[in-house]
């Protein structure tokens, strides 16, 4: 309000690289809720020490659907099939299946679990990794490390939070454990994948694929090798989009405000010490 006091404040949007400033009177809020996952668009030094930072989830289903669309396109090759002639299709196109394929999900938070729910419906073999926290576990094998996670996987989805530990985690050393036909999908943050190492991996493995909804920088320059790479698909950070995203944000913000008033645990609370 005009006096610069607020119980809670929801950012109108998260714009990467925009620095919040002291000129915004609402930064005296007790809660600052970012409308999405992560907080890399927030300058923590601007927030008062007593302010609690929260993420605003509600995009998990949309991201999971994006992942399944990417997986299905990678196997069913609908784009290539549209260009075929005749009634029996082009025998040169290697059509595949999700059934029985090993899907590695790096990160088993809210997004990872939504992906797993859908992948189980396709009779995929699921493997994941997580640090802590409750969640579904039936039908999912948990690996002790990223190396064990990627080993033998047909597809791998990056759903990790961006932290110091995860930055550059998908690098040449990790990709050395990958199958030569790995389909890598990143819907987390571009910094988690060493893109130079990914370009080298794709060059050495003609059957490998990459679907990247996030990159570093974002967007990639037009002359970046991944932009025109025949084995890569780049989308402009749209996996989270769904028709009712803003309505979901508002609903979750109201729930957060109600929890604050009631003295209850805040949904989506971020621990800056852990980085998520």
Secondary structure, DSSP 8 states (H G I E B T S, - for coil): -TTS--SEEE-S---TT----TT-GGGG-SEEEESSS--TT--GGGS-TT-EEEE----HHHHHHHHHHHHHHHHH-HHHHTT--SSS--TTS----STT-EEEEE--SHHHHHHHHHHHHTT-EEEEE-SS-----TTEEE-SSHHHHHTT-SEEEE-----TTTTT-BSHHHHTTS-TT-EEEE-S-GGGB-HHHHHHHHHH-TT-EEEES--SSSS--TTSGGGS-TTEEE--S-TT--TTHHHHHHHHHHHHHHHHHHT---TTB--TTTT-
